[in-house]
Amino acid sequence: MMAERLGIHASSFNGWVLGEHGDTSVPVWSGANVAGVNLQKLNPDIGTEGDKEQWKATHKAVVDRYGTCMVLVRRSFCLCPAC
């Protein structure tokens, strides 16, 4: 979803998410980059309440999508695009 929102191919985006799947996951905004360009250097407020681009909402959308998958497959297997 990050790459989609940025309008780039998913292989051009790199980032980390710590924790379990779902609402306990934590995106590591300081590690998010496109072709080596750190997104937090371009937008120091990325992922915070002060972020005018609302990247926190993108993380929430990924979390919500995961929940939908789990309802559909009862924790068997699910592949949700997170990039």
CNS distance restraints for C-alpha pairs under 8 A (distance, minus, plus):
assign (resid   1 and name CA) (resid   5 and name CA) 6.01 0.50 0.50
assign (resid   1 and name CA) (resid  58 and name CA) 7.15 0.50 0.50
assign (resid   1 and name CA) (resid  62 and name CA) 7.38 0.50 0.50
assign (resid   1 and name CA) (resid  81 and name CA) 6.71 0.50 0.50
assign (resid   1 and name CA) (resid  82 and name CA) 5.18 0.50 0.50
assign (resid   1 and name CA) (resid  83 and name CA) 4.13 0.50 0.50
assign (resid   2 and name CA) (resid   6 and name CA) 6.21 0.50 0.50
assign (resid   2 and name CA) (resid  10 and name CA) 7.98 0.50 0.50
assign (resid   2 and name CA) (resid  13 and name CA) 7.60 0.50 0.50
assign (resid   2 and name CA) (resid  58 and name CA) 7.21 0.50 0.50
assign (resid   2 and name CA) (resid  82 and name CA) 7.15 0.50 0.50
assign (resid   2 and name CA) (resid  83 and name CA) 4.82 0.50 0.50
assign (resid   3 and name CA) (resid   7 and name CA) 5.95 0.50 0.50
assign (resid   3 and name CA) (resid   8 and name CA) 5.15 0.50 0.50
assign (resid   3 and name CA) (resid   9 and name CA) 6.05 0.50 0.50
assign (resid   3 and name CA) (resid  10 and name CA) 5.09 0.50 0.50
assign (resid   3 and name CA) (resid  12 and name CA) 7.56 0.50 0.50
assign (resid   3 and name CA) (resid  13 and name CA) 6.02 0.50 0.50
assign (resid   3 and name CA) (resid  83 and name CA) 5.29 0.50 0.50
assign (resid   4 and name CA) (resid   8 and name CA) 6.17 0.50 0.50
assign (resid   4 and name CA) (resid   9 and name CA) 7.30 0.50 0.50
assign (resid   4 and name CA) (resid  10 and name CA) 7.28 0.50 0.50
assign (resid   4 and name CA) (resid  83 and name CA) 6.86 0.50 0.50
assign (resid   8 and name CA) (resid  12 and name CA) 6.72 0.50 0.50
assign (resid   8 and name CA) (resid  13 and name CA) 7.77 0.50 0.50
assign (resid   9 and name CA) (resid  13 and name CA) 7.41 0.50 0.50
assign (resid  10 and name CA) (resid  83 and name CA) 5.78 0.50 0.50
assign (resid  12 and name CA) (resid  34 and name CA) 5.63 0.50 0.50
assign (resid  12 and name CA) (resid  35 and name CA) 5.66 0.50 0.50
assign (resid  13 and name CA) (resid  32 and name CA) 7.46 0.50 0.50
assign (resid  13 and name CA) (resid  33 and name CA) 5.98 0.50 0.50
assign (resid  13 and name CA) (resid  34 and name CA) 4.69 0.50 0.50
assign (resid  13 and name CA) (resid  35 and name CA) 6.73 0.50 0.50
assign (resid  13 and name CA) (resid  83 and name CA) 7.46 0.50 0.50
assign (resid  14 and name CA) (resid  31 and name CA) 7.65 0.50 0.50
assign (resid  14 and name CA) (resid  32 and name CA) 5.68 0.50 0.50
assign (resid  14 and name CA) (resid  33 and name CA) 5.35 0.50 0.50
assign (resid  14 and name CA) (resid  34 and name CA) 6.33 0.50 0.50
assign (resid  14 and name CA) (resid  35 and name CA) 7.90 0.50 0.50
assign (resid  15 and name CA) (resid  27 and name CA) 7.95 0.50 0.50
assign (resid  15 and name CA) (resid  28 and name CA) 7.06 0.50 0.50
assign (resid  15 and name CA) (resid  29 and name CA) 7.51 0.50 0.50
assign (resid  15 and name CA) (resid  31 and name CA) 5.56 0.50 0.50
assign (resid  15 and name CA) (resid  32 and name CA) 4.24 0.50 0.50
assign (resid  15 and name CA) (resid  33 and name CA) 6.44 0.50 0.50
assign (resid  16 and name CA) (resid  27 and name CA) 6.11 0.50 0.50
assign (resid  16 and name CA) (resid  28 and name CA) 5.45 0.50 0.50
assign (resid  16 and name CA) (resid  29 and name CA) 7.78 0.50 0.50
assign (resid  16 and name CA) (resid  31 and name CA) 6.47 0.50 0.50
assign (resid  16 and name CA) (resid  32 and name CA) 6.91 0.50 0.50
assign (resid  17 and name CA) (resid  25 and name CA) 6.35 0.50 0.50
assign (resid  17 and name CA) (resid  26 and name CA) 5.44 0.50 0.50
assign (resid  17 and name CA) (resid  27 and name CA) 4.29 0.50 0.50
assign (resid  17 and name CA) (resid  28 and name CA) 5.76 0.50 0.50
assign (resid  18 and name CA) (resid  25 and name CA) 5.55 0.50 0.50
assign (resid  18 and name CA) (resid  26 and name CA) 5.08 0.50 0.50
assign (resid  18 and name CA) (resid  27 and name CA) 6.30 0.50 0.50
assign (resid  18 and name CA) (resid  28 and name CA) 7.17 0.50 0.50
assign (resid  19 and name CA) (resid  24 and name CA) 6.05 0.50 0.50
assign (resid  19 and name CA) (resid  25 and name CA) 4.54 0.50 0.50
assign (resid  19 and name CA) (resid  26 and name CA) 6.25 0.50 0.50
assign (resid  20 and name CA) (resid  24 and name CA) 5.78 0.50 0.50
assign (resid  20 and name CA) (resid  25 and name CA) 5.34 0.50 0.50
assign (resid  21 and name CA) (resid  25 and name CA) 5.79 0.50 0.50
assign (resid  21 and name CA) (resid  63 and name CA) 7.45 0.50 0.50
assign (resid  21 and name CA) (resid  66 and name CA) 7.39 0.50 0.50
assign (resid  22 and name CA) (resid  63 and name CA) 4.81 0.50 0.50
assign (resid  22 and name CA) (resid  64 and name CA) 7.39 0.50 0.50
assign (resid  22 and name CA) (resid  66 and name CA) 6.27 0.50 0.50
assign (resid  22 and name CA) (resid  67 and name CA) 6.72 0.50 0.50
assign (resid  23 and name CA) (resid  60 and name CA) 7.92 0.50 0.50
assign (resid  23 and name CA) (resid  63 and name CA) 5.92 0.50 0.50
assign (resid  25 and name CA) (resid  63 and name CA) 7.99 0.50 0.50
assign (resid  27 and name CA) (resid  59 and name CA) 7.28 0.50 0.50
assign (resid  28 and name CA) (resid  32 and name CA) 6.88 0.50 0.50
assign (resid  29 and name CA) (resid  39 and name CA) 7.54 0.50 0.50
assign (resid  29 and name CA) (resid  40 and name CA) 6.44 0.50 0.50
assign (resid  29 and name CA) (resid  46 and name CA) 6.71 0.50 0.50
assign (resid  29 and name CA) (resid  47 and name CA) 6.65 0.50 0.50
assign (resid  30 and name CA) (resid  38 and name CA) 7.22 0.50 0.50
assign (resid  30 and name CA) (resid  39 and name CA) 7.39 0.50 0.50
assign (resid  30 and name CA) (resid  40 and name CA) 5.57 0.50 0.50
assign (resid  31 and name CA) (resid  38 and name CA) 6.91 0.50 0.50
assign (resid  31 and name CA) (resid  39 and name CA) 7.98 0.50 0.50
assign (resid  31 and name CA) (resid  40 and name CA) 7.94 0.50 0.50
assign (resid  32 and name CA) (resid  38 and name CA) 5.98 0.50 0.50
assign (resid  32 and name CA) (resid  39 and name CA) 5.77 0.50 0.50
assign (resid  32 and name CA) (resid  40 and name CA) 7.25 0.50 0.50
assign (resid  33 and name CA) (resid  37 and name CA) 5.09 0.50 0.50
assign (resid  33 and name CA) (resid  38 and name CA) 4.32 0.50 0.50
assign (resid  33 and name CA) (resid  39 and name CA) 5.30 0.50 0.50
assign (resid  34 and name CA) (resid  38 and name CA) 6.74 0.50 0.50
assign (resid  34 and name CA) (resid  39 and name CA) 7.26 0.50 0.50
assign (resid  38 and name CA) (resid  42 and name CA) 6.89 0.50 0.50
assign (resid  39 and name CA) (resid  43 and name CA) 6.07 0.50 0.50
assign (resid  39 and name CA) (resid  44 and name CA) 7.95 0.50 0.50
assign (resid  39 and name CA) (resid  46 and name CA) 7.64 0.50 0.50
assign (resid  40 and name CA) (resid  44 and name CA) 4.78 0.50 0.50
assign (resid  40 and name CA) (resid  45 and name CA) 7.11 0.50 0.50
assign (resid  40 and name CA) (resid  46 and name CA) 5.97 0.50 0.50
assign (resid  43 and name CA) (resid  51 and name CA) 7.89 0.50 0.50
assign (resid  45 and name CA) (resid  49 and name CA) 7.82 0.50 0.50
assign (resid  45 and name CA) (resid  50 and name CA) 5.95 0.50 0.50
assign (resid  45 and name CA) (resid  51 and name CA) 4.81 0.50 0.50
assign (resid  45 and name CA) (resid  52 and name CA) 7.91 0.50 0.50
assign (resid  46 and name CA) (resid  50 and name CA) 7.96 0.50 0.50
assign (resid  46 and name CA) (resid  51 and name CA) 5.27 0.50 0.50
assign (resid  46 and name CA) (resid  53 and name CA) 7.50 0.50 0.50
assign (resid  46 and name CA) (resid  54 and name CA) 7.50 0.50 0.50
assign (resid  46 and name CA) (resid  55 and name CA) 6.16 0.50 0.50
assign (resid  46 and name CA) (resid  56 and name CA) 7.60 0.50 0.50
assign (resid  47 and name CA) (resid  51 and name CA) 6.13 0.50 0.50
assign (resid  47 and name CA) (resid  54 and name CA) 6.79 0.50 0.50
assign (resid  47 and name CA) (resid  55 and name CA) 5.11 0.50 0.50
assign (resid  47 and name CA) (resid  56 and name CA) 4.55 0.50 0.50
assign (resid  48 and name CA) (resid  54 and name CA) 7.92 0.50 0.50
assign (resid  48 and name CA) (resid  55 and name CA) 7.98 0.50 0.50
assign (resid  48 and name CA) (resid  56 and name CA) 6.70 0.50 0.50
assign (resid  49 and name CA) (resid  54 and name CA) 7.84 0.50 0.50
assign (resid  49 and name CA) (resid  56 and name CA) 7.87 0.50 0.50
assign (resid  51 and name CA) (resid  55 and name CA) 7.03 0.50 0.50
assign (resid  51 and name CA) (resid  56 and name CA) 7.98 0.50 0.50
assign (resid  54 and name CA) (resid  58 and name CA) 7.32 0.50 0.50
assign (resid  55 and name CA) (resid  59 and name CA) 6.73 0.50 0.50
assign (resid  56 and name CA) (resid  60 and name CA) 6.38 0.50 0.50
assign (resid  57 and name CA) (resid  61 and name CA) 6.16 0.50 0.50
assign (resid  58 and name CA) (resid  62 and name CA) 6.43 0.50 0.50
assign (resid  59 and name CA) (resid  63 and name CA) 6.31 0.50 0.50
assign (resid  60 and name CA) (resid  64 and name CA) 6.05 0.50 0.50
assign (resid  61 and name CA) (resid  65 and name CA) 6.03 0.50 0.50
assign (resid  62 and name CA) (resid  66 and name CA) 6.26 0.50 0.50
assign (resid  62 and name CA) (resid  82 and name CA) 6.08 0.50 0.50
assign (resid  63 and name CA) (resid  67 and name CA) 6.48 0.50 0.50
assign (resid  64 and name CA) (resid  68 and name CA) 6.45 0.50 0.50
assign (resid  65 and name CA) (resid  69 and name CA) 6.39 0.50 0.50
assign (resid  65 and name CA) (resid  80 and name CA) 7.06 0.50 0.50
assign (resid  66 and name CA) (resid  70 and name CA) 6.30 0.50 0.50
assign (resid  66 and name CA) (resid  80 and name CA) 6.52 0.50 0.50
assign (resid  67 and name CA) (resid  71 and name CA) 6.38 0.50 0.50
assign (resid  68 and name CA) (resid  72 and name CA) 6.41 0.50 0.50
assign (resid  69 and name CA) (resid  73 and name CA) 6.24 0.50 0.50
assign (resid  69 and name CA) (resid  78 and name CA) 6.03 0.50 0.50
assign (resid  69 and name CA) (resid  79 and name CA) 7.94 0.50 0.50
assign (resid  69 and name CA) (resid  80 and name CA) 7.39 0.50 0.50
assign (resid  70 and name CA) (resid  74 and name CA) 5.31 0.50 0.50
assign (resid  70 and name CA) (resid  75 and name CA) 5.20 0.50 0.50
assign (resid  70 and name CA) (resid  76 and name CA) 7.83 0.50 0.50
assign (resid  70 and name CA) (resid  78 and name CA) 7.08 0.50 0.50
assign (resid  71 and name CA) (resid  75 and name CA) 7.56 0.50 0.50
assign (resid  73 and name CA) (resid  77 and name CA) 6.49 0.50 0.50
assign (resid  73 and name CA) (resid  78 and name CA) 6.97 0.50 0.50
